[in-house]
Amino acid sequence: MEFRKLGKSGLNVPALSLGTGTFGGTNEFFEKWGQTDVKEATRLIDICIDHGITFFDTANVYSIGDSEILLGKALQGKRTQSLISTKATFQMGTQPNDKGSSRYHLIKALEDSLQRLGTDYIDLYLMHGFDSETPIEETLLTLDTMVKSGKVRYIGCSNFAAWQLMKSLSVSEKLNLEKYIVYQGYYSLIGRDYEQELMPLLEDQGLGLMVWSPLGWGRLTGKIKRGLEVEAGRIKSGGDLGSPPVEEERLYQVIDHLEQISRETGKSIPQIAINWLLQNKTVSNVVIGARNEKQLLANIEAVGWQLSDEHRLLLNEVSEQTPIYPHWVGER
């Protein structure tokens, strides 16, 4: 397994991590991701570790805590071999303070996650989204205290707009607090918005990117092709809830080129799509998902080789998005 630095920190992480959103499946929003039980989760974790994937990503909101519980059980006896990232911010209960990035909520959220995971520290603690109702200083001071306490090793954020991330970094620098070292965001061949605002920011500030949904909510698994009815799965069952729309012809053009490259390289469509992401210099890690052993083993094969310059250029061109303002100014 290839290892990379997480941003400009000293932490080495495998190029791939396992996302555990499919663990549990008891949450109304996330249940369509899958219902992996403890036995299956343990098997997937063991396969990952055997292949050098020692990084596991979860969140308190995944199945309202069940994902963390299952991950903790699956990692029993293996904690020292592994890295865990989890997240907080989103709604976890019915009370007014059961969400957000306030000191009150984050302290409780961290303690709850530690208990569910059966560990006394989190390797990477991420803000799952930006809380506009809490002062940034309050959030960052709380995270800084968590790092100093030893309960959190590194901090990061997810789903922030570029200005929200830059403001957070500026406040951390001004107050001499721990900084976010990584951004976890959506990026795929059919979702390249990241490149326009966030990618230049991460490159400039030295943050790494952890990619989530590298296969575009299941649209790049190889199950969707021209003229074929969508098979049973997350897209068919509605598991793409909340995903950004993709124009049908654009999707098929990307898939057509992926099929062509697949024939020429002998690699699968998902493997090519993930490998394309790994060639982006800001990408520290790609979070892969798997409902079963076969899917996991196939996704692991996305590393250990590189797309040719010709194939990368082909995919870059077919998946290119029109720049948003003001990025198109001066291009013509």
N, C-alpha and C positions, 0 to 999 in steps of 0.2 A: 504494500500500500504506500502510495506517495504521501508524504507529510509536508505541511506548509505552516508558516507562521500565521497566527491569527492577527491580522493587521500588522502593526509595528510593535506588538507585544513580543515577549519572549516565549509565548506559549506555542508549542508545536501541536498541530491537530491533523488528523487524516484528511485527505482531500474530500472524502465522503463521510457523512454522518447519517445515522438512522433516525428518521423522524418517527415519533411514536403516537401520532394522531389517531392511528387505527387501534391503539390499545384501549380496550374498554368498550367504547361505543354506547354509553348510557346517556349521553347528552343530546338533547333535541337537535342542536345545530350540527354537532360533529358526528352523530351516530352513523351517518351514511358513509363515513370514511372507512368503517370496518368494525368488527367486533372481536378483535384478537384477544384470546384469553391468556391466563398466566402460562399455561403449558406452551402455547404457540409463541408467546412473547419470549419465553426463556430460550426456545429453540432458535429464534431469529437473533437474539442477542449473542448466543454461543457461536452462531455462524459468522456474525459480524466480527467478533473478537478473533476467531480463527483466521479471518482474512485481513486483520489489521485495522478494522473499523472499530475504534474504541471510544467514539464520540456519539452521545445519544441526546437527542433534542426532544423536549416535551414542553408542556405549559400547564399551569394550574387549571386553566379553563377547559382543557381537553377532557371531555367526558366528566367535567366538573370534579376533577381530582383523581378519577379512576386511572387515567393514563399514568400519572405519577406513581400511584400505588402499584400498578402492574410492573412498571419499569423498576421500581425499587425492589420488588420481589424477584424479578428476573435477574437483577444484578447482585443478589445476595452472594457473598463470597468472592465477588469480582469487582468490588468498588474501587480498589486500588489500581486496577487495570484500566479503569474507564474515566471518561470525562462526561459530566452531565451539564446540559444547559436547560434552564426552565425560565418561565416568563410570568409576569403579573401585570395587571392593569384592568383587564376586562371584568365584567360582572360575574361575581362568584356567589351571590346571595340576594336576598330581598331587601336588606337594610341599606340606608343611604350611603354608608361607608364601606359597602361590600364591593367597591370598584374604585378605579382611579389610581393615581400615583402619589397620593398624600402620604405623609409619614405614618399616619394611623393605619392606612390600608396596607402599605408595603411591609411594615413590620409584621403584621398579622399574616399577610400572604407568604412571606418568607418562612416564618415559623411553621405554618401549615404545610408548605411544600417540603421542608426538611423532614417533618414527621411522616408525611405520606411516602417520601422517597426512602426513608430509613437511613438517612445520612446526616452528618453534622456540618456539612459544607456543600455549597454549590459552586461548581467550577466557573460557570458563566451565567449571570443573572441578567435577563433582558426585560426592558420595558416593552410590553407587547404592542403598545400604541401610545400616542401622545395624549396627555391629559391637559386640556386647555384650561381647566378650572383650578388647577393646582400650580402655584408658582414653581418655575423650573428650579429655583434655588432650593426649595423644600425637598423636591425629589432628589436632587443631586447630593445634598447634604445627608439625606437618609441613606443613599447608596454608598456614599463615602464612609459613613459609620459602619455599614454592613461589611465593607471590605476590611476596615481596620479591626473589626471584631473577629475576623477569620472565618465568618460564616459564608462569605462570598469571596471568590478569588478575582474575578474579572466582571466588568459590567458592559452591557451593550444595549442596543435598542432595535426596535422593529417597527416598520410601517410609519415612520416619521416622514414628513415632508422635508425637503432639503433645508429650508430655513429653520425648521424646528430642530434639526440635528445640529446645524451650525451654531444656533443660539445656545444650545446645550453645551457644546464644546467650548464656546466662548465663556460661558458662566463658570464652567469647571476650571478653565485656565485662570480666570480673574480671581476666583476664590481658592485656588490651589487645591482643588478636589480631584478625586479619581475621575478619569475621562472614559467615555465610551470607546472601546477598542474595536468594536465590530458592529456592523449594521446587518440585520437579517431582513431580506426583502425578496419580493417576487421578481423573477427574471427568467425569461425563456425565449426561445426562437420566435414565439408568437406574442411575446410581451416584453418589448425592449424599451419601455418608458424609462427604466432605471438609468439608461445610458445618457439621458439628456441633462438631468440636473444632479442626480445622486452620484453617478459614477465619477464625474470630475471632482466633486466634493470629497468623496472617499479617497481618491488618488491624491488630492492636494493635502488632506489632513492625515493620511496614513492609516485609515481604517480599512479593515478587511470586510468582504461581503460574504455572508452565509446566504446561499440561495435557497428559497423555499419554492415549492411547486415548479421544479425545473422542467416538468413535462406538461406545463400549461393546463393544470386541472384535468389531467388524463387525456388531453387531446393529442398528445404526441407519444402515446404508448404503442402505436402501430395498429390499434384496433379501429381507428377511424381512417377510412380511405374513400376515394371517389367511388360512388356507386354502391357502397356497402352500407347496409343498415347497421346502426350502432349496436354493438353487443351489450349484454347485461354487464353492469358495472357501475362505477361511481357516476359517470356522466349520464347514463341511461336512467339511473335511479334518483337523479336529482342532486347528486353529491357535488355538483359544480356550483351549488348555491353560493352567491356572492362573487363569483368569478367575473372578470371583465369580459365583455362581448368581443368576439373575434369574427371579422367578416369572413363568410364561408369560403369565398374564392381564394382569399389570401391564405387561409388555413390549408386549403387543398394544394395550393402552389408550394407551400413550405413542405408539406407531406410528400408531394411528388418528387421534390429534390432529395428529401431524406431517403425515399425509396431508391432513387437512382444511386445515391452514395452507398446505401446498404448493399446493393447488388455488387458494387465495385470493390467494397472493402470486406464484405462478409460480416459486418457488424449490424446489430439490430437498430431500428429507428430510435428507441429510447437511449441506447448506448451512444449513438451519434449525437443526439440532442444534448445529453449530459456532457459529453466530451467537448462539444463546442463551447459550453459554458466554462469549462475548466481552462480553456485557453485564454480567457479574459484575465488580464494581470491583476485586477482588483479582487478576483474571486479567491477567497481563502478556503471555502468549504461549500459543498453542495449537499443539501439535506435530501436524502432519498427516502421514499416510502416503499413499503411492501406488505401485502396482505398474506403472503405465503413464501415458503422457502424458494420456490422456483423464480418468483419475481425478484427476490432479494439477490439471488446468485446472478441473475441476468444483469441487474443494475450495477453490481460490483464490477462487472466486466467493462464498465465505461472508463475505467482507469487502466494505466499500464501501456497506453498507446496514444498517438496523437493524430488528429485529422491532418491531412496534407494542406498546404497553403491554398492549393486549388480548390479543395473541398470547402475550406473555411470561407474563402472569397465567394464561392457559389451560394453558401448559406447566408452570408452577410448580405448579399445583394437581394436575394429573394425575400428575406425577412425584414429588410430595411423599412423603418417607419418614417413618415414625414415629420421633420423636427417641429416642435412647438415654438411659439414666439417666446423670446426673441432670437432663438437659435438659428432660424432660417435667414435672419437679416445678414446681408453681406455674403451669403453663400453663392448668389447668382452673379 
